[in-house]
Amino acid sequence: MKILGFGDNIVDRFLDRRLDYPGGNAVNVAVYARRLGASAGYLGAFGDDPLARFLQAALSNAGVDHSRSIVRHGETGISTLNVIDGERVFLEWNDGGVTVREPIDLNEGRSEYAATFDLVHSSVYSRTEPELPRLRQTPALVSFDFSSEPEFRTNAYISRVAPHIDLALVSCSDQSVAQTHQLLDRLISAGAGIALATRGTDGAIVTDGTQRVSAPAAIISDPATIVDTMGCGDAFVTGFMVELLERGWSRQHAPSHDALRAGLDAGNASSRAQCFVESAFGGGRAIPDEELQRYASTGDAVRSGP
């Protein structure tokens, strides 16, 4: 089984911990797929700064092949945040850096490379929408994360993306069951093969237009044991995808009701395990002192020391 993360990479900068961590939706899915035993690759555009080399090393250490990715002149994307009273508070984002400003495409043999995978995953954060029709022409299944922002749930956006994907993923923790069903049905009607909604502690729902399956969340009995919730949604969808692929999911073989339920259970298990991992997949390193001084000068909270 081979899974490719296609698109974004980013550094998650935790000021309260004074640490930078590797991350990004496409990166996370590739790393989690490898963690679950799949062969995994990452295809994206890196910057040419030290943070890009930090991300490349993290992928290599996780066993994810990124040799077909490209390097562009420019800065790595950084998402800066603090944890306050146990909640992540996002402070700033540099618009994803060169990875988003000049996103990866499928030219120069990259389409043929992607075609060697069983599934290719991307998201709204990758700016890969123009490549989806071309990607859909390969044998690889295509999954796409619509995240939670309203701008990615308009009829125009869904109509642009859904016809080219086999699995649509949405985060619906702030929506009712009825609202979630409505959104999933819109995605299926627009052309997605399967639509999956994660709802935080309220579980998950999946449909293929003919059957609808739901599962409760795997609640951790003692919240004090949770290390971090970063990446839990990405871990869920990866567990779901890996389980379906193991059961023979393809465009010619749609998942059964039992397979969809097993996928939700596998997603739950993967997401639960992620709660005990620091940040997306660990690998933190100290934020450079000059960067910490810059945040302090702008008034952003930086812990005084370990």
Secondary structure, DSSP 8 states (H G I E B T S, - for coil): -EEEEEE--EEEEETTTTEEEEE-HHHHHHHHHHHTT-EEEEEEEE-SSHHHHHHHHHHHHTT-B-TT-EE-SS-B-EEEEEEETTEEEEEEE-TTHHHHHS---STTTHHHHHTTSSEEEEETTTT-GGGHHHHHTSSSEEEEE--S-GGGSSHHHHHHHGGG-SEEEEE-TTS-HHHHHHHHHHHHHTT-SEEEEE-GGG-EEEE-SS-EEEE-----S-GGG----TTHHHHHHHHHHHHHHHTT-BTTB---HHHHHHHHHHHHHHHHHHTTSSTTT---EE--HHHHHHHHHTT----S--
